[in-house]
């Protein structure tokens, strides 16, 4: 996620992360869901499905992006 941010910022993009106030963000398992974006761990053979908690974080990020877009549009 970090390596693609500088080119996007140069083009004027707005980066929206996932705050720790989002339910499910504070966890100790080795899985996805980071402040840098909605992520998941697929396993060494790409055989793991996203955890339900990771999907919930992804949905929360989508809602956050939509809310920020509405505010910017206004």
GROMACS elastic network, one bead per residue, 0.5 to 0.9 nm:
[ bonds ]
;  ai    aj funct       b0    kb
    1     4     6  0.57028   500
    1     5     6  0.66151   500
    1    36     6  0.67073   500
    1    37     6  0.74006   500
    2     5     6  0.53179   500
    2     6     6  0.76378   500
    2    36     6  0.78619   500
    3     6     6  0.67110   500
    3     7     6  0.82069   500
    4     7     6  0.60271   500
    4     8     6  0.66020   500
    4     9     6  0.89524   500
    5     8     6  0.51800   500
    5     9     6  0.60846   500
    5    10     6  0.86517   500
    5    13     6  0.87565   500
    5    15     6  0.75573   500
    6     9     6  0.50685   500
    6    10     6  0.61852   500
    6    11     6  0.87258   500
    7    10     6  0.50504   500
    7    11     6  0.64440   500
    7    12     6  0.88843   500
    7    13     6  0.88095   500
    8    11     6  0.51038   500
    8    12     6  0.64401   500
    8    13     6  0.52479   500
    8    14     6  0.78471   500
    8    15     6  0.82416   500
    9    13     6  0.51224   500
    9    14     6  0.68491   500
    9    15     6  0.77506   500
   10    13     6  0.74564   500
   15    36     6  0.89931   500
   16    36     6  0.80736   500
   16    37     6  0.78877   500
   16    61     6  0.80636   500
   16    64     6  0.78518   500
   16    65     6  0.65538   500
   16    68     6  0.84149   500
   17    34     6  0.83736   500
   17    35     6  0.53625   500
   17    36     6  0.51917   500
   17    37     6  0.55325   500
   17    38     6  0.83549   500
   17    61     6  0.72897   500
   17    64     6  0.86005   500
   17    65     6  0.86903   500
   18    21     6  0.82530   500
   18    22     6  0.69042   500
   18    25     6  0.81503   500
   18    33     6  0.81492   500
   18    34     6  0.68665   500
   18    36     6  0.64915   500
   18    37     6  0.60675   500
   18    38     6  0.74360   500
   18    57     6  0.78211   500
   18    58     6  0.87720   500
   18    60     6  0.79468   500
   18    61     6  0.59776   500
   18    64     6  0.80830   500
   19    22     6  0.57723   500
   19    25     6  0.77422   500
   19    34     6  0.85570   500
   19    35     6  0.57464   500
   19    36     6  0.88763   500
   19    61     6  0.89866   500
   20    23     6  0.76290   500
   20    24     6  0.83181   500
   20    25     6  0.53936   500
   20    26     6  0.65537   500
   20    34     6  0.84570   500
   20    35     6  0.68604   500
   21    24     6  0.85834   500
   21    25     6  0.72051   500
   21    26     6  0.83765   500
   22    25     6  0.57931   500
   22    26     6  0.84088   500
   22    57     6  0.72573   500
   22    60     6  0.72772   500
   22    61     6  0.87646   500
   23    26     6  0.75453   500
   23    53     6  0.87743   500
   23    56     6  0.84292   500
   23    57     6  0.75047   500
   23    60     6  0.87138   500
   24    27     6  0.65942   500
   24    33     6  0.79263   500
   24    53     6  0.62362   500
   24    54     6  0.79544   500
   24    56     6  0.79288   500
   24    57     6  0.69043   500
   25    33     6  0.61648   500
   25    34     6  0.68877   500
   25    35     6  0.79329   500
   25    53     6  0.86770   500
   25    54     6  0.88486   500
   25    57     6  0.73831   500
   26    33     6  0.89270   500
   27    30     6  0.85331   500
   27    31     6  0.87359   500
   27    33     6  0.88522   500
   28    31     6  0.83715   500
   29    32     6  0.86074   500
   30    41     6  0.79719   500
   31    39     6  0.81478   500
   31    40     6  0.58707   500
   31    41     6  0.54134   500
   31    42     6  0.89366   500
   31    50     6  0.87598   500
   31    51     6  0.79980   500
   31    54     6  0.78890   500
   32    37     6  0.89488   500
   32    38     6  0.70776   500
   32    41     6  0.57190   500
   32    50     6  0.83468   500
   32    51     6  0.83901   500
   32    53     6  0.88015   500
   32    54     6  0.60950   500
   33    36     6  0.82666   500
   33    37     6  0.68567   500
   33    38     6  0.52569   500
   33    39     6  0.51777   500
   33    40     6  0.65233   500
   33    53     6  0.80721   500
   33    54     6  0.56124   500
   33    55     6  0.87177   500
   33    57     6  0.62961   500
   33    58     6  0.77850   500
   34    37     6  0.57027   500
   34    38     6  0.64412   500
   34    39     6  0.67834   500
   34    57     6  0.88704   500
   35    38     6  0.78229   500
   36    39     6  0.85342   500
   37    57     6  0.89051   500
   37    58     6  0.79340   500
   37    61     6  0.76421   500
   38    54     6  0.70903   500
   38    55     6  0.80432   500
   38    57     6  0.62653   500
   38    59     6  0.85350   500
   38    60     6  0.89494   500
   38    61     6  0.69009   500
   39    50     6  0.86307   500
   39    54     6  0.69065   500
   39    55     6  0.87190   500
   39    57     6  0.85873   500
   39    58     6  0.75651   500
   40    49     6  0.83934   500
   40    50     6  0.57570   500
   40    51     6  0.74854   500
   40    54     6  0.62560   500
   40    55     6  0.84699   500
   41    44     6  0.89127   500
   41    46     6  0.84076   500
   41    48     6  0.71909   500
   41    49     6  0.80829   500
   41    50     6  0.69873   500
   41    51     6  0.86372   500
   42    45     6  0.74483   500
   42    47     6  0.60236   500
   42    49     6  0.64508   500
   42    50     6  0.71686   500
   43    47     6  0.58972   500
   43    48     6  0.55823   500
   43    49     6  0.88067   500
   44    47     6  0.74856   500
   44    48     6  0.87456   500
   45    48     6  0.80642   500
   46    49     6  0.84496   500
   48    51     6  0.86326   500
   50    53     6  0.80959   500
   50    54     6  0.61430   500
   50    55     6  0.65743   500
   51    54     6  0.51722   500
   51    55     6  0.64826   500
   51    56     6  0.87630   500
   52    55     6  0.50866   500
   52    56     6  0.62381   500
   52    57     6  0.87314   500
   53    56     6  0.50448   500
   53    57     6  0.62996   500
   53    58     6  0.86888   500
   54    57     6  0.50734   500
   54    58     6  0.62321   500
   54    59     6  0.86835   500
   55    59     6  0.62171   500
   55    60     6  0.86072   500
   56    59     6  0.50670   500
   56    60     6  0.61745   500
   56    61     6  0.86285   500
   57    61     6  0.61605   500
   57    62     6  0.86330   500
   58    61     6  0.50765   500
   58    62     6  0.62725   500
   58    63     6  0.87476   500
   59    62     6  0.50262   500
   59    63     6  0.63114   500
   59    64     6  0.86192   500
   60    63     6  0.51163   500
   60    64     6  0.61555   500
   60    65     6  0.86883   500
   61    65     6  0.61348   500
   61    66     6  0.85794   500
   62    65     6  0.51811   500
   62    66     6  0.62679   500
   62    67     6  0.86843   500
   63    66     6  0.50915   500
   63    67     6  0.61712   500
   63    68     6  0.86688   500
   64    67     6  0.50944   500
   64    68     6  0.61907   500
   64    69     6  0.85187   500
   65    68     6  0.52139   500
   65    69     6  0.60656   500
   65    70     6  0.86082   500
   66    69     6  0.50552   500
   66    70     6  0.61778   500
   66    71     6  0.87129   500
   67    70     6  0.51351   500
   67    71     6  0.63479   500
   67    72     6  0.87512   500
   68    71     6  0.50541   500
   68    72     6  0.61904   500
   68    73     6  0.85314   500
   69    72     6  0.51025   500
   69    73     6  0.60268   500
   69    74     6  0.86044   500
   70    73     6  0.50894   500
   70    74     6  0.61814   500
   71    74     6  0.52805   500
